[in-house]
Amino acid sequence: MNSMLTTSNLCKHYGALKVTDNVSLDVRQGELHAIIGPNGAGKTTLINQLSGELACNAGQVHFDGEDVTRLGIHARARRGLLRSYQITSVFDEFTVLENTSLAALGSQQTAFGAWKALRQNATAVEAAQEGMRLAGLQHLADTPAAALAYGERRQLELAMALAARPRFLLLDEPMAGMSVQESAAVVGLLQSLKGRYTILLVEHDMNAVFALADRISVLVYGQLLMTGTPDEIRNNEEVRAVYLGDEEIST
């Protein structure tokens, strides 16, 4: 299977502190790849480097065969490499449809050169409706964002990312702060997106990770400890020692 995104010896340091330390990762086309590790392992910094939000001190990032190491966040987004929140400036007074249409409009390279009323831009509305459908929010299309529950707002953020028609999604703890029921809904949503998009997921909910991931990479103190299938990670003694411990994980 072809790799959609690869890193080679990726590093980010602040003085003597190495936050990511020679991380070489590959994410295959169409897979849901999870990154796990203890707090302070460098997971969010890695996501920031992949999205282009944070420059690397060393190493390379390749996306779909192209070296994007020196490209910024917007240039990578135009190529289809999207971190969900980077286009999710949610406007509380706007409806779900209007917010999602705005995200779709922002992904069109010529959008702001020929501004139209959101609902008159057929391409943006079509993309918005697709994003809402994939995120399960069609029934809330005319609801102001301010009226959404917390879990629904996180779904809106994902709908907005999907409306930009990404090829690769970077998701940093999409279930943070959610109730058990809300998390279950997001797991179901991500299951429905598997295969349609290539997804890199950072998440602390281990039951969600092991239910969703095709492969899992373990990051510890900025270094990649191992990559493997859920079973390989679950049964690895070193991973259990540094992170999983005796935690019971659903199978």
C-alpha positions as CSV (number, residue, x, y, z in Angstrom):
1,M,0.0,0.0,0.0
2,N,1.3,3.5,-0.9
3,S,2.3,5.9,1.8
4,M,0.3,9.1,1.8
5,L,2.5,10.9,4.3
6,T,6.0,10.2,5.5
7,T,8.4,11.9,7.8
8,S,12.2,11.4,7.9
9,N,14.1,12.1,11.1
10,L,11.7,15.0,12.0
11,C,13.0,17.1,14.9
12,K,11.8,20.1,16.9
13,H,13.8,21.4,19.8
14,Y,13.7,24.4,22.1
15,G,17.3,24.9,23.3
16,A,18.3,21.6,24.8
17,L,14.7,20.3,25.0
18,K,14.0,17.9,22.2
19,V,10.2,17.7,21.7
20,T,10.3,15.5,18.6
21,D,13.5,13.6,18.2
22,N,14.2,12.0,14.8
23,V,10.7,10.8,14.2
24,S,10.3,8.7,11.0
25,L,6.7,7.9,10.4
26,D,4.7,6.6,7.5
27,V,0.9,6.8,7.1
28,R,-0.5,4.6,4.3
29,Q,-3.2,5.8,1.9
30,G,-6.7,5.1,3.2
31,E,-5.7,4.0,6.7
32,L,-6.6,5.4,10.1
33,H,-3.3,5.7,11.9
34,A,-3.3,6.6,15.6
35,I,-0.5,8.1,17.6
36,I,-0.5,7.5,21.4
37,G,1.8,8.3,24.2
38,P,2.0,9.8,27.7
39,N,1.5,13.5,28.3
40,G,4.5,15.5,27.1
41,A,5.5,12.8,24.6
42,G,5.4,15.4,21.7
43,K,2.2,14.3,20.0
44,T,0.7,17.7,19.5
45,T,4.0,19.2,18.4
46,L,4.3,16.4,15.8
47,I,0.8,17.2,14.5
48,N,1.8,20.9,14.3
49,Q,4.8,20.0,12.3
50,L,2.8,17.8,9.9
51,S,0.2,20.5,9.3
52,G,2.8,23.2,8.6
53,E,1.9,25.3,11.7
54,L,5.3,24.7,13.2
55,A,8.6,24.7,11.3
56,C,11.0,21.8,11.8
57,N,14.5,22.1,13.0
58,A,15.6,19.1,11.0
59,G,14.1,16.3,8.9
60,Q,11.6,16.2,6.1
61,V,7.8,15.8,5.5
62,H,6.6,14.3,2.3
63,F,2.9,14.4,1.3
64,D,1.7,12.3,-1.6
65,G,5.3,12.1,-2.9
66,E,6.0,15.8,-2.7
67,D,8.4,17.4,-0.3
68,V,6.3,19.8,1.7
69,T,8.8,20.5,4.5
70,R,9.1,24.2,3.7
71,L,5.5,24.8,2.9
72,G,3.3,26.6,5.4
73,I,-0.1,25.6,6.7
74,H,-2.2,27.1,4.0
75,A,-0.1,25.7,1.1
76,R,-0.4,22.2,2.7
77,A,-4.1,22.7,3.2
78,R,-4.5,23.5,-0.5
79,R,-2.9,20.2,-1.3
80,G,-5.5,18.5,0.9
81,L,-3.5,18.0,4.1
82,L,-5.8,19.5,6.7
83,R,-5.8,19.7,10.5
84,S,-9.4,19.9,11.5
85,Y,-9.3,23.1,13.6
86,Q,-7.3,25.1,11.1
87,I,-10.4,26.1,9.2
88,T,-12.9,25.9,12.1
89,S,-13.3,29.4,13.3
90,V,-16.9,28.8,14.3
91,F,-19.2,31.8,14.3
92,D,-21.8,31.4,17.0
93,E,-24.3,33.6,15.3
94,F,-24.1,31.6,12.0
95,T,-26.1,28.4,11.4
96,V,-24.4,25.0,10.9
97,L,-25.0,25.3,7.2
98,E,-23.5,28.8,7.1
99,N,-20.4,27.9,9.1
100,T,-19.8,24.8,7.0
101,S,-20.4,26.7,3.7
102,L,-17.9,29.3,4.9
103,A,-15.3,26.6,5.5
104,A,-16.0,25.2,2.0
105,L,-15.7,28.7,0.5
106,G,-12.4,29.2,2.2
107,S,-11.0,26.1,0.6
108,Q,-11.7,27.5,-2.9
109,Q,-8.6,29.2,-4.2
110,T,-10.6,31.9,-6.0
111,A,-13.3,32.2,-3.3
112,F,-12.4,35.6,-1.9
113,G,-11.7,37.1,-5.3
114,A,-15.3,36.6,-6.3
115,W,-17.3,36.8,-3.1
116,K,-20.9,35.8,-3.2
117,A,-23.5,35.4,-0.6
118,L,-22.8,32.0,1.0
119,R,-26.1,30.4,0.0
120,Q,-25.7,31.6,-3.6
121,N,-22.3,29.8,-4.0
122,A,-23.5,26.5,-5.3
123,T,-20.1,24.8,-5.1
124,A,-19.7,25.8,-1.4
125,V,-23.2,24.8,-0.4
126,E,-22.8,21.4,-2.1
127,A,-19.5,20.8,-0.3
128,A,-21.1,22.0,3.0
129,Q,-24.1,19.7,2.6
130,E,-21.7,16.8,2.0
131,G,-19.7,17.7,5.1
132,M,-22.8,17.9,7.2
133,R,-24.1,14.6,5.9
134,L,-20.8,12.8,6.7
135,A,-20.7,14.4,10.1
136,G,-24.4,13.5,10.8
137,L,-25.5,17.1,11.2
138,Q,-28.0,17.5,8.3
139,H,-30.9,17.8,10.8
140,L,-29.2,20.8,12.5
141,A,-28.4,22.7,9.3
142,D,-30.5,25.8,10.3
143,T,-29.4,25.7,14.0
144,P,-27.1,28.5,15.2
145,A,-23.8,27.2,16.3
146,A,-24.4,28.9,19.7
147,A,-27.3,26.5,20.4
148,L,-25.2,23.3,19.8
149,A,-24.2,21.0,22.6
150,Y,-20.5,20.5,23.2
151,G,-20.4,17.2,21.2
152,E,-22.4,18.7,18.4
153,R,-20.0,21.6,18.2
154,R,-17.1,19.2,17.8
155,Q,-19.0,17.5,15.1
156,L,-19.5,20.9,13.4
157,E,-15.7,21.4,13.5
158,L,-15.3,18.0,11.7
159,A,-18.1,18.9,9.2
160,M,-16.3,22.1,8.4
161,A,-13.0,20.2,7.8
162,L,-14.8,17.7,5.6
163,A,-16.5,20.5,3.6
164,A,-13.0,21.7,2.5
165,R,-12.8,18.3,0.8
166,P,-9.5,17.1,2.3
167,R,-7.4,14.2,1.2
168,F,-5.8,13.7,4.6
169,L,-7.2,14.6,8.0
170,L,-5.1,15.4,11.1
171,L,-7.2,15.0,14.2
172,D,-5.8,16.0,17.6
173,E,-8.0,14.6,20.4
174,P,-11.4,15.0,18.8
175,M,-13.0,13.3,21.8
176,A,-11.5,15.5,24.5
177,G,-14.1,16.6,27.0
178,M,-16.9,14.5,25.6
179,S,-19.3,12.3,27.5
180,V,-19.3,8.6,27.0
181,Q,-22.3,8.9,24.6
182,E,-20.7,11.8,22.7
183,S,-17.5,9.8,22.3
184,A,-19.4,6.8,21.1
185,A,-21.0,8.9,18.4
186,V,-17.6,10.3,17.2
187,V,-16.2,6.7,17.1
188,G,-19.1,5.7,14.9
189,L,-18.6,8.8,12.7
190,L,-14.8,8.1,12.3
191,Q,-15.6,4.4,11.5
192,S,-17.8,5.7,8.7
193,L,-15.0,7.8,7.3
194,K,-12.4,5.1,7.3
195,G,-11.1,4.2,3.8
196,R,-12.7,7.4,2.3
197,Y,-10.0,9.6,3.9
198,T,-6.5,9.0,5.2
199,I,-6.6,9.9,8.9
200,L,-3.9,10.5,11.5
201,L,-5.5,10.5,15.0
202,V,-4.1,11.6,18.3
203,E,-6.3,10.5,21.1
204,H,-6.1,9.6,24.8
205,D,-9.3,7.4,24.8
206,M,-7.6,4.0,24.3
207,N,-10.8,2.1,23.7
208,A,-11.6,4.5,20.8
209,V,-8.0,4.2,19.5
210,F,-8.0,0.4,19.5
211,A,-11.5,0.2,18.0
212,L,-10.6,2.5,15.2
213,A,-6.9,2.2,14.3
214,D,-5.5,0.1,11.5
215,R,-2.0,0.8,12.9
216,I,-0.8,2.6,16.0
217,S,2.5,4.5,16.6
218,V,3.7,5.0,20.2
219,L,5.6,8.3,20.9
220,V,7.6,8.5,24.1
221,Y,9.8,11.5,25.1
222,G,9.7,12.7,21.5
223,Q,10.9,9.4,20.0
224,L,8.9,6.8,18.1
225,L,9.0,3.7,20.2
226,M,7.2,1.4,17.7
227,T,4.5,1.1,15.1
228,G,2.2,-1.9,14.8
229,T,-1.3,-3.3,14.6
230,P,-3.6,-2.8,17.6
231,D,-2.8,-6.4,18.7
232,E,0.9,-5.9,18.4
233,I,0.7,-2.7,20.4
234,R,-1.7,-4.1,23.0
235,N,0.6,-7.1,23.6
236,N,4.0,-5.3,23.6
237,E,5.6,-5.4,27.0
238,E,7.6,-2.2,26.5
239,V,4.5,-0.3,25.5
240,R,2.6,-1.5,28.5
241,A,5.5,-0.5,30.7
242,V,5.8,3.1,29.5
243,Y,2.1,3.8,28.7
244,L,-0.7,1.3,28.8
245,G,0.2,-0.3,32.1
246,D,-2.5,-2.7,33.2
247,E,-5.3,-0.8,31.5
248,E,-8.1,-3.0,30.2
249,I,-8.8,-2.2,26.6
250,S,-11.9,-3.5,24.9
251,T,-11.4,-5.7,21.9
